[in-house]
Amino acid sequence: MSKVNIIYWSGTGNTEAMAKLIAEGAQEKGAEVKLLNVSDAKEDDVKEADVVAFGSPSMGSEVVEESEMQPFLDSVSSIVTGKKVALFGSYGWGDGEWMRNWVSEMDNLGANVVNDGLIVQEAPEGDSAEDCKNLGRELV
Ligand SMILES: Cc1cc2nc3c(=O)[nH]c(=O)nc-3n(C[C@H](O)[C@H](O)[C@H](O)COP(=O)(O)O)c2cc1C
């Protein structure tokens, strides 16, 4: 059974809602899914997974959340090499710059980034909620 681990940071719940929908999609396809707030995630949660989905909203000025998510990503930078990775997150007013940069950084680490980074403005609803579920299905 495919192991899909979803590790996210969310301040107001929008990225968390995306994470839950991605988990639903992956579970529907029969994956064994772990949904983890980054504060509870360990390096092993990245190591053991067949696919890891990382989620962070756009924070600061078009950056991944800096107090917990970025340090965790830094701590697993050598583990993601060759790993199947998906990226997702919510944003407010920008044009997705943080996600474009994040995808390039993951590419540069040698991760096999399987999507272009799924971005949703504020909370996932309707079509954007379906996009999250579809991403989960595609990860399996
Ligand atoms: C401190 C702070 C900085 C933010 N910076 C950006 C930004 O640079 N670009 C953007 O599009 N949205 C920005 N936002 C908006 C959030 O990305 C948006 O509200 C998102 O839905 C929050 O996701 P969350 O509910 O998972 O925390 C910022 C929000 C906060 C609180």
The ligand as an SDF file (V2000), in Angstrom:
LIG
                    3D

 31 33  0  0  0  0  0  0  0  0999 V2000
    1.8030   37.5500    8.3190 C   0  0  0  0  0  0  0  0  0  0  0  0
    1.1090   37.1950    7.0360 C   0  0  0  0  0  0  0  0  0  0  0  0
    1.7950   37.3700    5.8440 C   0  0  0  0  0  0  0  0  0  0  0  0
    1.1860   37.0570    4.6160 C   0  0  0  0  0  0  0  0  0  0  0  0
    1.8710   37.2430    3.4430 N   0  0  0  0  0  0  0  0  0  0  0  0
    1.2580   36.9590    2.2580 C   0  0  0  0  0  0  0  0  0  0  0  0
    1.9430   37.1450    1.0360 C   0  0  0  0  0  0  0  0  0  0  0  0
    3.1100   37.5650    0.9820 O   0  0  0  0  0  0  0  0  0  0  0  0
    1.2760   36.8650   -0.1190 N   0  0  0  0  0  0  0  0  0  0  0  0
   -0.0150   36.3970   -0.1250 C   0  0  0  0  0  0  0  0  0  0  0  0
   -0.5730   36.1290   -1.1960 O   0  0  0  0  0  0  0  0  0  0  0  0
   -0.6900   36.2030    1.0370 N   0  0  0  0  0  0  0  0  0  0  0  0
   -0.0880   36.4580    2.2130 C   0  0  0  0  0  0  0  0  0  0  0  0
   -0.7600   36.2530    3.3900 N   0  0  0  0  0  0  0  0  0  0  0  0
   -2.1320   35.7170    3.3540 C   0  0  0  0  0  0  0  0  0  0  0  0
   -2.1620   34.2320    3.6830 C   0  0  0  0  0  0  0  0  0  0  0  0
   -1.2850   33.5120    2.8380 O   0  0  0  0  0  0  0  0  0  0  0  0
   -3.5960   33.7100    3.4930 C   0  0  0  0  0  0  0  0  0  0  0  0
   -4.4670   34.3580    4.3980 O   0  0  0  0  0  0  0  0  0  0  0  0
   -3.6970   32.2080    3.6650 C   0  0  0  0  0  0  0  0  0  0  0  0
   -5.0200   31.7990    3.3100 O   0  0  0  0  0  0  0  0  0  0  0  0
   -3.4010   31.7710    5.1070 C   0  0  0  0  0  0  0  0  0  0  0  0
   -3.4080   30.3670    5.1310 O   0  0  0  0  0  0  0  0  0  0  0  0
   -3.6180   29.5650    6.4850 P   0  0  0  0  0  0  0  0  0  0  0  0
   -5.0890   29.7300    6.8570 O   0  0  0  0  0  0  0  0  0  0  0  0
   -3.2910   28.1570    6.1500 O   0  0  0  0  0  0  0  0  0  0  0  0
   -2.7120   30.1690    7.5040 O   0  0  0  0  0  0  0  0  0  0  0  0
   -0.1590   36.5630    4.6080 C   0  0  0  0  0  0  0  0  0  0  0  0
   -0.8410   36.3970    5.8280 C   0  0  0  0  0  0  0  0  0  0  0  0
   -0.2290   36.7110    7.0240 C   0  0  0  0  0  0  0  0  0  0  0  0
   -0.9790   36.5150    8.3160 C   0  0  0  0  0  0  0  0  0  0  0  0
  1  2  1  0
  2  3  1  0
  2 30  2  0
  3  4  2  0
  4  5  1  0
  4 28  1  0
  5  6  2  0
  6  7  1  0
  6 13  1  0
  7  8  2  0
  7  9  1  0
  9 10  1  0
 10 11  2  0
 10 12  1  0
 12 13  2  0
 13 14  1  0
 14 15  1  0
 14 28  1  0
 15 16  1  0
 16 17  1  0
 16 18  1  0
 18 19  1  0
 18 20  1  0
 20 21  1  0
 20 22  1  0
 22 23  1  0
 23 24  1  0
 24 25  2  0
 24 26  1  0
 24 27  1  0
 28 29  2  0
 29 30  1  0
 30 31  1  0
M  END
$$$$
